Amino acid sequence: MSARMRVLSGLGEKGPACLRLEFFNRRWLLDCGVGPENDSGFDPAWLNKVNAVFITHDHVDHIGAAAEVIAAGLPIYCTEVTARSLPAGANVIILPPYGEIQVDGVTVTTGRTGHAFGGVWLHFELGGGVLYTGDFCKESDYFLYDTPPDAATVLMDASYGMERLTQQVRIDGLLTKMSKLDGQILFPVPPSGRAAEMALLFEKHGMADWSMDARCYGRVKQVLGDGGSDYVSFDAIRKLRGLKDKARDFNPDARLLLCHAPCGTYGTAGELIEKWGQEGRLGRDAHVIFTGFMPVEARRMVEKGHAHFRRWNVHPLFDDVVAMANDCHAMQIVPLFNGRPEDFALVDGFDGRLQLSDRFYL
């Protein structure tokens, strides 16, 4: 079956995810993101002649243009958890957390990514196998991860490029930074990502004076509800049950605050940063620690000394990218979501397999 791929957004940049898979008379869109920078938008022309849209998870750089997809009347394939984040009126066909379905005669296989609640990778039985990972991480003790099957073409999350610092090293650095800061500390976080993970870390190290906002607590309730164990480890769920009552009521005066949104420009995190700035507290007795991608506003805060950055690994390290490509026996390897995909040409065995064109045949 002849098929071709077009990377509309996400190749050669930390930009929104949007890819187009075409075969015979079918045209499928894989993710429909916007951001994470303000000028990274979604082109409505990308929906031209599209028959269906597949969404890997609910982070804005993968789902942010869902309203345009819905307005176009297109069916959306995603997990039940991800579907909860879609605007009203969506025509949803549910994907399993780990399993397969038939779509227009093509076998579509899914598996957990270790990155976000409800997140899955997508494998299409076309052209010797096409794997699109969305975002993935193999280091989480919280989220579950499934090894994908062989695929001749692998379009994979490579957000951290050649980075090799492990999660344990990152956590040690975060804890050290926290110990040196007096007063309150705000962590802008994605509710479906590391909010609960970080709460469990605080408890593990005896830091009980923490609180999370309503958005983050809402995801904790979902994890503790039906289907939570489809994506989150039993051990983490057991520990979260013991913290449920504590997490329910947001206390803005707690020492450690876990709040939406991860960029810090809106949501409870944005409100607190604005309030602390007006009160002259930022950098004095009120601090912000960003742990994920920082848009320009966040970078400026760090430059001014009003915030700090300590990464919490939610994307694959260099060795994980290489291992996945090799384990899948990929003949075409497409590193996505970083500004220097050409660096992977230096990897032993990648020569001749690295695909840096934004359009190619499968």
C-alpha positions in Angstrom: 0.0 0.0 0.0 1.6 3.3 -1.1 1.7 5.9 1.5 3.4 9.2 2.3 4.0 11.4 5.3 4.1 15.2 5.6 5.4 16.8 8.8 3.4 20.1 8.8 4.8 21.3 12.2 7.3 20.0 14.7 10.3 19.2 12.6 13.4 21.3 13.3 11.7 23.2 16.1 10.1 22.9 19.5 6.8 23.6 17.8 3.3 22.3 17.9 2.7 18.7 16.7 0.9 18.2 13.4 1.6 15.5 10.8 -0.3 14.2 7.8 -0.4 10.6 6.7 -1.8 9.9 3.3 -2.5 6.6 1.6 -4.8 5.8 -1.4 -7.7 8.3 -1.1 -7.3 8.7 2.7 -5.7 11.7 4.5 -5.2 11.5 8.3 -3.9 14.2 10.6 -1.8 13.2 13.5 -2.2 15.7 16.3 -3.4 19.3 16.0 -1.3 21.4 18.3 -0.7 25.1 18.9 2.1 26.7 20.8 4.0 26.3 23.0 5.2 29.8 21.9 2.5 32.3 21.2 3.3 32.6 17.5 3.2 28.9 16.8 -0.3 28.5 15.4 -2.4 26.0 13.5 -3.0 26.5 9.8 -6.7 25.7 9.0 -5.5 24.8 5.5 -4.0 21.7 7.1 -7.5 20.3 7.4 -8.1 20.4 3.7 -9.4 17.0 2.4 -8.6 15.4 5.8 -10.8 12.4 6.6 -9.9 11.9 10.3 -7.7 13.3 13.1 -5.8 11.2 15.7 -4.7 13.0 18.9 -2.0 11.4 21.1 -2.7 13.4 24.3 -4.2 16.5 25.8 -1.3 18.9 26.0 -1.9 22.1 24.1 0.9 21.6 21.6 -0.9 18.4 20.5 -4.6 19.2 21.0 -4.8 23.0 21.0 -6.6 23.3 17.6 -9.2 20.7 18.4 -12.0 23.3 18.1 -11.1 23.8 14.4 -11.2 20.1 13.8 -14.6 19.9 15.5 -15.9 22.9 13.5 -14.8 21.1 10.3 -16.9 18.1 11.3 -14.1 15.6 11.3 -14.0 12.5 13.5 -11.4 12.5 16.2 -9.6 9.3 17.4 -8.2 9.6 20.9 -8.4 7.8 24.3 -11.4 8.3 26.5 -9.3 10.3 29.0 -8.0 12.7 26.2 -11.6 13.0 24.9 -12.6 14.7 28.2 -10.4 17.7 27.2 -12.0 18.2 23.9 -14.5 21.1 23.3 -18.2 20.3 23.1 -19.5 18.7 19.9 -16.6 16.4 19.1 -17.3 13.3 17.1 -15.0 10.9 19.0 -14.0 7.4 18.3 -12.2 5.9 21.3 -8.7 4.5 21.1 -7.7 1.9 23.7 -4.9 2.7 26.1 -3.1 -0.4 24.8 -4.5 -2.5 22.0 -5.6 -2.1 18.4 -8.6 -1.1 16.2 -9.3 -1.1 12.5 -9.7 2.2 10.8 -10.5 2.2 7.0 -8.9 -1.2 6.7 -5.7 -0.2 8.5 -4.7 -1.7 11.8 -4.0 1.1 14.3 -2.1 0.0 17.5 -1.7 2.1 20.6 0.3 2.0 23.8 1.0 4.1 26.8 3.8 6.7 26.6 4.9 7.4 30.1 4.3 11.1 29.5 0.7 12.2 30.3 -2.5 10.8 31.7 -4.4 9.4 28.7 -1.5 9.7 26.3 -0.7 7.0 23.7 1.6 6.4 20.8 0.2 5.4 17.5 1.3 2.6 15.2 -0.2 2.3 11.7 0.1 -0.9 9.7 1.3 0.9 6.5 4.5 0.9 4.6 6.2 -1.7 6.8 4.8 0.0 9.9 4.6 3.7 10.9 5.2 4.7 14.5 4.3 8.2 15.7 5.2 8.5 19.4 3.7 11.8 20.3 5.6 12.7 23.5 7.0 9.9 25.5 9.2 9.2 28.5 10.7 6.0 29.8 11.8 7.4 33.2 8.5 7.9 35.0 7.7 5.9 38.1 4.1 7.3 37.9 3.0 6.8 34.3 2.9 3.5 32.5 4.9 2.9 29.3 4.5 0.2 26.6 7.2 -0.8 24.1 6.0 -0.2 20.6 6.2 -2.8 17.8 8.6 -2.8 14.9 8.1 0.0 12.4 10.0 0.8 9.2 9.3 4.5 9.9 9.6 6.1 13.3 8.5 9.7 13.9 9.6 10.2 17.5 9.8 12.7 20.3 13.3 14.0 20.5 12.6 17.1 22.5 15.7 16.9 24.6 18.1 16.3 21.7 21.4 14.9 22.9 20.6 15.3 26.6 21.6 12.4 28.9 21.0 13.7 32.4 18.8 11.2 34.2 15.6 12.0 36.1 17.3 11.1 39.4 20.0 13.7 38.7 17.3 16.2 37.8 15.4 15.5 41.0 18.5 15.9 43.1 19.1 19.3 41.6 15.6 20.3 42.1 15.6 19.4 45.8 18.9 21.2 46.3 17.5 24.4 44.8 14.4 24.2 46.9 16.4 23.8 50.1 18.1 27.1 49.3 15.0 29.2 48.8 13.1 30.8 51.7 9.4 31.4 51.6 6.9 30.1 49.1 7.7 28.2 45.9 5.3 28.0 42.9 5.7 25.2 40.4 3.7 25.9 37.2 2.7 22.4 36.0 0.4 20.6 33.5 -2.4 19.0 35.5 -2.2 15.8 33.4 1.5 15.6 33.7 3.9 16.0 36.7 1.6 17.7 39.2 0.8 14.5 41.1 4.3 13.1 40.6 5.8 16.1 42.3 3.3 16.0 45.2 4.4 12.4 45.8 8.0 13.5 45.7 7.4 16.2 48.3 5.7 13.7 50.6 8.5 11.2 50.1 11.0 13.8 51.4 9.0 15.0 54.3 7.8 18.2 52.7 4.2 18.1 53.8 3.3 21.8 53.4 2.2 21.7 49.8 -1.1 22.3 47.9 -2.4 22.0 44.4 -5.0 24.0 42.6 -8.4 22.8 41.4 -7.2 21.9 37.9 -4.4 19.7 39.3 -6.7 18.1 41.9 -9.3 17.4 39.1 -6.7 15.1 37.4 -5.9 13.4 40.7 -9.6 12.5 41.0 -9.6 11.1 37.5 -6.6 9.0 38.2 -8.3 7.6 41.3 -11.5 6.9 39.4 -12.3 4.2 36.9 -9.6 3.7 34.3 -6.9 5.5 36.2 -4.9 2.3 36.5 -4.8 2.1 32.7 -2.2 4.8 32.7 -0.8 5.2 36.2 1.1 2.6 38.3 -0.8 0.8 41.1 1.8 2.0 43.6 1.3 5.7 42.7 -2.5 5.3 42.9 -2.2 3.7 46.3 -0.1 6.6 47.6 -2.4 9.2 46.0 -5.4 7.7 47.8 -3.7 8.7 51.1 -3.3 12.3 49.9 -6.7 12.8 48.3 -8.3 14.7 51.2 -5.2 16.9 51.6 -5.1 17.7 47.9 -8.8 18.6 47.7 -8.7 22.2 49.1 -6.3 24.6 47.6 -4.3 26.6 50.1 -2.5 29.6 48.4 -0.4 30.2 51.6 1.2 26.7 51.5 5.0 26.7 51.1 4.9 24.6 47.9 2.3 25.2 45.3 1.5 23.1 42.2 -0.6 25.1 39.8 -1.8 25.2 36.2 -0.6 26.5 33.7 2.9 25.2 33.0 3.9 28.4 31.1 3.0 30.5 34.1 1.1 33.1 32.0 -2.5 32.1 32.8 -4.5 29.9 35.2 -3.8 29.9 38.9 0.0 30.0 38.3 -0.4 33.1 36.2 -2.6 34.8 38.8 -0.1 34.0 41.6 2.9 35.3 39.6 1.0 38.5 38.8 0.0 39.0 42.4 3.4 38.3 43.8 5.0 40.7 41.3 2.6 43.5 42.3 3.4 42.9 45.9 7.2 42.9 45.2 7.6 39.4 46.5 9.1 37.7 43.5 12.6 36.6 44.1 12.4 37.6 47.8 10.0 35.4 49.8 8.1 34.1 46.8 9.8 32.1 44.1 8.9 30.3 40.9 10.5 27.1 39.6 9.8 26.1 36.0 10.3 22.4 35.4 9.3 22.1 31.7 9.4 24.0 28.4 9.6 27.7 29.1 8.1 30.2 26.6 9.6 33.6 26.2 7.8 35.1 29.2 9.2 32.4 31.5 12.7 32.8 30.1 12.5 36.6 30.9 11.5 35.9 34.5 14.6 33.6 34.9 16.8 36.2 33.3 15.5 38.8 35.8 16.1 36.5 38.7 12.4 36.3 39.4 12.3 32.6 38.6 14.4 29.5 38.3 14.6 26.5 36.0 15.1 22.9 37.1 14.0 20.4 34.5 11.7 17.5 35.4 12.3 14.9 32.6 9.1 14.2 30.7 10.6 13.5 27.3 13.1 10.8 26.2 16.9 11.1 26.8 19.2 10.7 23.9 19.9 7.1 24.7 16.1 6.3 24.8 15.6 7.9 21.4 18.4 5.8 19.9 17.2 2.6 21.6 13.7 3.0 20.4 14.8 3.6 16.8 17.0 0.5 16.9 14.5 -1.7 18.8 11.9 -0.9 16.2 14.3 -1.7 13.4 13.5 1.6 11.8 14.7 2.3 8.3 13.5 5.9 8.4 14.0 7.9 11.7 12.4 11.3 12.1 13.5 13.2 15.3 10.7 15.7 16.2 10.2 18.7 18.5 13.8 19.9 18.7 15.8 22.6 16.9 18.7 20.5 15.9 17.5 17.1 14.5 20.6 17.0 12.3 22.7 16.2 15.4 21.4 12.7 15.3 23.4 12.1 12.1 26.3 11.7 14.4 24.7 8.6 16.0 26.4 5.4 15.0 24.1 3.4 12.7 21.8 6.3 12.0 23.7 7.2 8.8 21.3 6.7 5.8 18.3 6.2 8.1 17.8 9.7 9.3 15.0 11.5 7.5 15.1 15.3 7.8 12.7 16.1 5.0 9.2 17.4 5.9 7.7 15.1 3.2 8.6 11.6 2.2 7.2 8.3 1.1 6.8 5.3 3.4 
